[in-house]
């Protein structure tokens, strides 16, 4: 094997690796962005219908679809410019090494315990709260604009932040790993027309960040004390304390094979709260 062949082989490996990384992160961010996922599905449906029209020789349908396919890319760029920009922003915010910190079982148990303790206090006292947990997609853009804390997570700290008349109680708390990174964070609100019009800014902000990233948002309503969780572009409204706890445990459980841990104990944690 000559030096030239070795260099060509190395170039081929590098070329394929770069292409694989680009495709991986594009698909990953499309999956986490609900609007972009729907857009991609729509494009695939149009392509499938076009293939079907060609096979069945549907002249009128095929002609219309040809115009759609010809001018579609330009129309999509114009119409879905905010979604495309959001996907590129997500790609820029993505952490190459994955989640901010891989938590152990004990750390995840403590994380969920402290959050649930704070949520329980807030719901009983009718204190509004918005707690956001960062996962694979970085929230550094929002953290930089908020009040930096980087403090150990505790229910007492969360309660004091959201306590009425506290200067930071109107914003959101962002948790990275097992630490509170900032308070007073502001997120874009969701424009989902299916969202109940009675829900306020906290719920819309919680759903907004869950639509744009893979973060988990925990909301306590100031008016009703009800608990909600926004994740993967969906808002789960009026959850019981146990339902909220189990949802957090499930969402925070590692999805990779890096940590093969016993999960039975996770489903039984915090029994002392009941």
VEXDREN-252094 format. One record per residue (C-alpha): x, z, y. Coordinates in pm, whole numbers, padded with zeros to 5 digits, always signed. Each point is the difference from the previous one (the first is absolute). Example, Ala and Ser with C-alpha at 12.3 -4.5 7.8 and 13.67 -1.06 7.14 Angstrom:
+01230+00780-00450+00137-00066+00344
END
This chain:
+00000+00000+00000+00151-00110+00331+00009+00195+00326-00247-00248+00151-00250+00063-00280+00036+00377+00042-00061-00027+00376-00304-00221-00056-00137+00247-00254+00050+00290+00244-00175-00197+00275-00288-00069-00236-00032+00371-00084+00009+00097+00368-00253-00270+00089-00246+00109-00269+00048+00370+00084-00075-00053+00371-00307-00208-00083-00122+00265-00247+00042+00280+00258-00191-00199+00265-00287-00078-00238-00010+00361-00124-00030+00152+00347-00251-00261+00115-00226+00065-00298+00046+00376+00038-00103-00006+00365-00288-00239-00063-00128+00240-00266+00012+00295+00240-00169-00194+00281-00369-00038-00084-00067-00276+00253+00296-00210-00110-00101+00045-00364-00345-00138+00078+00159-00288+00191+00221-00096-00296-00297+00020-00237-00198-00230+00228+00280-00258+00002+00020+00005-00381-00377-00046-00027+00014-00307+00228+00283-00148-00208-00192+00060-00324-00314-00160+00141+00208-00300+00114+00143-00042-00351-00350+00028-00146-00133-00263+00241+00279-00240-00098-00067+00051-00371-00377-00053+00038+00046-00273+00263-00211+00181+00263+00057-00238+00292-00168+00190+00286+00140+00338-00099+00346-00147-00056-00001-00171+00342-00095+00318+00182+00258+00203-00190+00269-00256+00082-00063+00057+00370+00000+00376-00055+00330-00011-00189+00154-00237+00257-00089+00211+00305-00041+00332-00179+00354+00134+00045-00016-00044+00378-00348+00153+00014+00108+00296-00212+00300+00069+00223-00225+00004+00307-00294+00192-00148+00201+00252-00203+00288+00044+00243-00047+00381+00023-00003+00036-00380+00308-00223-00042+00182+00194+00269-00099+00325-00169+00135-00122-00334+00333-00093+00160+00013+00339+00171-00062+00169-00334+00282-00201-00151+00228+00118+00277-00108+00361-00043+00036-00002-00378+00272+00220-00140+00233-00197-00225+00058+00302-00219-00368+00079-00036-00167+00326+00084+00153+00236+00258+00074+00253-00269-00088+00026-00366-00162+00339-00038+00034+00216-00307-00309+00141-00170+00048+00335+00174+00042-00167+00339-00315-00208-00049-00193+00308-00107+00112+00187+00311-00077-00301+00221-00356-00029-00129-00046+00378+00003+00101+00038+00365-00212-00296+00111-00307+00120-00190+00042+00354+00137+00010-00138+00355-00293-00233-00064-00206+00284-00146+00063+00215+00308-00079-00287+00237-00326-00095-00174-00124+00361+00009+00097+00045+00366-00125-00348+00100+00345-00105+00122+00067-00373+00009+00316-00114-00178+00178-00320-00101+00291+00028-00245+00182-00317-00104+00245-00016-00292+00259-00278+00012+00073-00187-00322+00194-00324-00052-00076-00161+00336+00183+00176+00282-00199+00156+00286+00307+00029+00221-00162-00205+00281-00273+00264+00034+00239+00292-00051+00227-00121+00281-00292+00006+00244-00125+00344-00106+00136+00353+00045+00287+00049-00245-00007+00315-00210+00175-00054-00335-00109+00342-00117-00063+00148-00343-00356-00066-00110-00233+00299-00002-00374+00048+00036+00061+00238+00290+00190-00268+00190-00273-00260-00058-00273+00241+00109+00189+00098+00316+00053-00367+00093-00370-00087-00030-00126+00326+00151-00228-00072+00298+00172-00031+00340+00339-00057-00164+00161-00291+00194+00052-00193-00326-00332+00067-00172-00154-00338+00089+00267-00209-00173+00103-00032-00363+00268+00178-00197+00233-00221-00204+00163+00137-00314+00311-00160-00146+00097+00130-00340-00071+00373+00020+00063+00043+00373-00212-00041+00313+00173-00271+00201-00219-00003+00309-00329+00098+00162-00219-00174+00254+00040-00341-00164-00243-00272+00107-00113-00275-00238-00195-00323+00046-00368+00046-00074-00178-00201-00267-00240-00278+00097-00175+00009-00336-00364-00081+00074-00111+00182-00316+00130+00331+00132-00275+00242+00096-00048-00016+00378-00036+00380+00012+00358+00046-00110+00238+00077+00284+00350-00097+00106+00175+00214-00264-00172-00175-00289+00055-00344+00153+00368+00077+00061+00034+00131-00357-00149-00319-00141+00198-00214+00245+00339+00126-00121-00120-00019-00363-00089-00367+00054+00339-00084+00150+00223+00210-00227-00006+00182-00333-00018+00342+00168-00250+00268-00105-00218+00140+00281-00182+00331-00032-00272+00066+00257-00204+00307+00086-00303-00060+00220-00023+00225+00305-00379-00031+00013-00092+00043-00367+00312+00141-00168-00022-00274-00262+00316-00121-00174+00088-00367-00034+00299-00191-00134+00098-00353+00100+00228-00187-00240+00059-00367-00093-00235-00121+00271-00295+00216-00111-00153+00314+00147-00129+00259-00248-00241+00206+00207-00134+00352-00051+00221+00108-00290-00006+00342-00155+00316+00208+00024+00071-00057-00370-00058-00375+00029+00240-00018+00294+00260+00200-00192-00022-00219-00310+00013-00320+00205+00317+00117+00175+00158+00097-00332-00081-00340-00149+00118-00202+00302+00325+00194+00035+00087-00029-00367+00296-00239-00045-00113-00341-00118+00340-00100-00139+00172+00091-00326+00280+00174+00189-00163+00336-00048-00154+00056-00340-00155+00338+00063-00274+00200-00156-00322-00055+00195-00227+00247-00173+00124+00282+00219-00069-00208+00314-00368-00025-00085-00022+00376-00032+00192+00101+00314-00141+00225+00265-00258+00156-00232+00053+00316+00200-00177-00177+00294-00326-00037-00191
END
